[in-house]
């Protein structure tokens, strides 16, 4: 018999290595997809952050508009000026419901992701005293 020492990897070891790598890849990919995945959680956090930023921007516009108003309530032209300042035109005032003859009422403001107004972040109801109604 010949006694020969060969260096290298055997076919069985190579097959086992490939199978283990495929299993690891499958587990990794399945953790990226699905409801409780990292990508899904990141999207949820991004959506929550966009909402909070939009609400904070509207809140800042409300405060500045109330300070600038002589009537002590939100006036549409002043309110729009500060919405433009804080949201850069990515909004619409879709409705104003007046409560009485004093000018008091409620605005409905829709905030979008960008100025193209394709993707809505949320709709906020705001009364003329500056309080959120929703």
LOBAKOL-767138 format. One record per residue: residue in one letter; x, y, z of N, C-alpha, C in turn. Coordinates in steps of 0.2 Angstrom, whole numbers, padded with zeros to 4 digits, always signed. Layout:
<recs>
aXYZXYZXYZ/...
</recs>
This chain:
<recs>
x+0004-0006+0000+0000+0000+0000+0004+0006+0000/x+0002+0011-0004+0005+0017-0004+0003+0021+0002/x+0007+0025+0005+0005+0029+0011+0007+0036+0008/x+0002+0040+0006+0003+0046+0004-0001+0051+0008/x+0002+0057+0010-0001+0062+0013-0003+0067+0009/x-0010+0069+0009-0012+0074+0004-0015+0080+0008/x-0013+0086+0006-0015+0092+0009-0021+0095+0006/x-0026+0097+0009-0032+0100+0006-0038+0098+0009/x-0044+0100+0006-0050+0099+0009-0054+0093+0006/x-0057+0089+0009-0061+0084+0006-0068+0086+0003/x-0070+0082-0001-0077+0084-0004-0082+0084+0001/x-0082+0080+0006-0087+0079+0012-0087+0086+0016/x-0081+0088+0018-0080+0094+0022-0082+0100+0018/x-0081+0100+0011-0083+0106+0007-0091+0106+0007/x-0094+0100+0006-0101+0100+0006-0105+0102+0012/x-0102+0100+0018-0104+0102+0024-0104+0109+0025/x-0098+0112+0023-0097+0119+0024-0102+0123+0020/x-0104+0121+0014-0109+0124+0010-0116+0124+0012/x-0117+0118+0015-0124+0117+0018-0125+0122+0024/x-0120+0122+0028-0120+0126+0034-0121+0134+0032/x-0117+0136+0027-0118+0143+0025-0125+0144+0022/x-0128+0140+0018-0134+0141+0016-0139+0141+0021/x-0139+0137+0026-0143+0138+0032-0143+0144+0036/x-0137+0147+0037-0136+0153+0040-0139+0159+0035/x-0138+0158+0029-0140+0163+0024-0148+0163+0025/x-0151+0158+0025-0158+0157+0025-0161+0160+0032/x-0158+0159+0037-0160+0162+0043-0159+0169+0043/x-0154+0172+0041-0153+0179+0040-0158+0182+0036/x-0159+0180+0030-0164+0183+0026-0171+0183+0029/x-0173+0177+0032-0180+0177+0035-0180+0182+0041/x-0175+0183+0044-0175+0188+0050-0176+0195+0047/x-0174+0197+0041-0175+0203+0038-0182+0204+0035/x-0186+0199+0033-0192+0200+0031-0197+0198+0036/x-0204+0200+0035-0209+0198+0040-0210+0204+0045/x-0215+0202+0049-0218+0208+0053-0213+0210+0058/x-0210+0206+0062-0206+0208+0067-0199+0209+0065/x-0198+0210+0059-0191+0210+0056-0188+0217+0057/x-0181+0217+0056-0177+0223+0058-0180+0229+0053/x-0181+0227+0047-0183+0232+0042-0190+0234+0043/x-0195+0230+0045-0201+0232+0047-0201+0237+0053/x-0197+0235+0058-0196+0239+0064-0193+0246+0062/x-0189+0246+0058-0186+0253+0056-0191+0257+0052/x-0195+0254+0048-0200+0258+0045-0205+0261+0050/x-0207+0257+0055-0212+0259+0060-0209+0265+0064/x-0202+0265+0065-0199+0270+0069-0199+0276+0064/x-0197+0275+0058-0197+0281+0053-0204+0284+0053/x-0209+0281+0052-0216+0283+0052-0218+0287+0058/x-0216+0284+0064-0217+0288+0070-0213+0294+0071/x-0207+0294+0069-0203+0300+0069-0206+0306+0064/x-0208+0304+0058-0211+0309+0054-0217+0312+0057/x-0221+0308+0060-0227+0310+0063-0226+0315+0069/x-0221+0313+0073-0219+0318+0078-0216+0324+0076/x-0212+0324+0071-0209+0330+0068-0214+0334+0065/x-0219+0331+0061-0225+0335+0058-0229+0339+0064/x-0230+0335+0069-0234+0338+0074-0230+0343+0078/x-0224+0342+0079-0220+0348+0082-0219+0354+0078/x-0219+0353+0071-0219+0359+0067-0225+0363+0067/x-0231+0359+0067-0237+0362+0067-0238+0366+0074/x-0236+0363+0079-0236+0366+0086-0232+0372+0086/x-0226+0372+0083-0222+0378+0083-0225+0384+0079/x-0228+0382+0073-0232+0387+0069-0238+0390+0073/x-0241+0386+0077-0247+0388+0081-0245+0393+0086/x-0239+0391+0089-0237+0396+0095-0235+0403+0092/x-0231+0403+0086-0229+0409+0083-0235+0413+0080/x-0240+0409+0077-0245+0413+0075-0250+0416+0080/x-0250+0412+0086-0254+0415+0091-0251+0422+0094/x-0244+0421+0095-0240+0427+0097-0241+0433+0092/x-0241+0432+0086-0241+0437+0081-0248+0440+0080/x-0253+0436+0082-0260+0438+0081-0262+0444+0086/x-0266+0449+0084-0269+0454+0088-0275+0452+0091/x-0278+0447+0089-0285+0444+0091-0284+0439+0097/x-0278+0437+0097-0277+0431+0102-0280+0424+0100/x-0281+0424+0094-0283+0417+0091-0279+0416+0084/x-0280+0410+0082-0277+0409+0075-0281+0412+0070/x-0277+0416+0066-0280+0419+0060-0277+0416+0054/x-0281+0414+0049-0278+0410+0044-0272+0412+0040/x-0272+0419+0038-0266+0421+0035-0260+0421+0039/x-0260+0423+0045-0254+0422+0050-0252+0415+0051/x-0257+0411+0052-0256+0404+0053-0252+0401+0047/x-0255+0402+0041-0252+0400+0035-0244+0402+0034/x-0243+0408+0036-0236+0411+0036-0232+0407+0040/x-0234+0405+0046-0229+0401+0050-0229+0394+0048/x-0235+0391+0045-0234+0384+0043-0229+0384+0037/x-0229+0389+0033-0224+0389+0027-0217+0389+0030/x-0216+0393+0035-0210+0394+0038-0207+0387+0041/x-0212+0383+0045-0210+0377+0048-0211+0371+0044/x-0215+0371+0039-0217+0365+0035-0215+0366+0028/x-0213+0372+0026-0210+0373+0019-0215+0371+0014/x-0222+0373+0015-0227+0372+0009-0229+0365+0009/x-0227+0360+0013-0229+0353+0013-0235+0352+0017/x-0241+0356+0016-0247+0356+0020-0252+0359+0016/x-0258+0357+0018-0265+0360+0015-0269+0362+0021/x-0272+0368+0021-0278+0369+0026-0284+0367+0022/x-0287+0361+0023-0292+0359+0019-0299+0361+0022/x-0300+0364+0028-0306+0366+0030-0306+0371+0036/x-0310+0375+0036-0311+0379+0042-0318+0379+0044/x-0320+0377+0050-0327+0377+0052-0328+0382+0058/x-0332+0387+0056-0333+0392+0061-0338+0391+0066/x-0336+0392+0073-0341+0390+0078-0346+0396+0079/x-0344+0402+0079-0349+0407+0080-0347+0414+0076/x-0350+0419+0078-0348+0426+0074-0342+0429+0076/x-0339+0426+0082-0332+0429+0084-0326+0427+0080/x-0327+0422+0076-0322+0420+0072-0318+0414+0074/x-0321+0412+0080-0318+0405+0083-0320+0399+0079/x-0316+0394+0078-0318+0389+0074-0312+0383+0074/x-0312+0379+0069-0307+0374+0069-0304+0373+0062/x-0298+0373+0062-0294+0371+0055-0293+0364+0055/x-0293+0362+0049-0291+0355+0047-0285+0356+0043/x-0279+0353+0045-0272+0354+0042-0270+0347+0040/x-0268+0346+0034-0265+0340+0031-0258+0341+0030/x-0254+0337+0033-0246+0338+0032-0244+0332+0028/x-0240+0334+0023-0237+0329+0019-0229+0328+0020/x-0226+0323+0017-0219+0322+0017-0215+0327+0014/x-0218+0330+0008-0214+0335+0004-0219+0339+0000/x-0216+0344-0003-0220+0349-0006-0224+0346-0012/x-0223+0341-0015-0227+0338-0020-0233+0335-0018/x-0234+0334-0011-0240+0332-0008-0243+0325-0010/x-0238+0321-0011-0241+0314-0013-0242+0309-0008/x-0238+0310-0002-0238+0305+0003-0240+0309+0010/x-0246+0308+0012-0248+0312+0018-0245+0309+0024/x-0243+0313+0029-0241+0310+0035-0247+0310+0040/x-0251+0315+0041-0257+0315+0045-0261+0321+0044/x-0267+0321+0047-0272+0326+0047-0273+0329+0054/x-0272+0335+0055-0273+0338+0062-0279+0343+0062/x-0283+0342+0067-0288+0347+0069-0285+0351+0074/x-0286+0358+0073-0283+0363+0077-0289+0368+0078/x-0291+0370+0084-0296+0375+0085-0292+0382+0085/x-0296+0387+0085-0293+0394+0084-0289+0396+0091/x-0290+0393+0096-0286+0394+0102-0279+0391+0102/x-0278+0387+0097-0272+0383+0096-0271+0376+0099/x-0277+0373+0101-0277+0367+0104-0279+0362+0098/x-0275+0356+0099-0276+0350+0094-0283+0347+0096/x-0287+0346+0091-0294+0343+0093-0294+0335+0091/x-0288+0332+0089-0288+0325+0087-0282+0322+0090/
</recs>
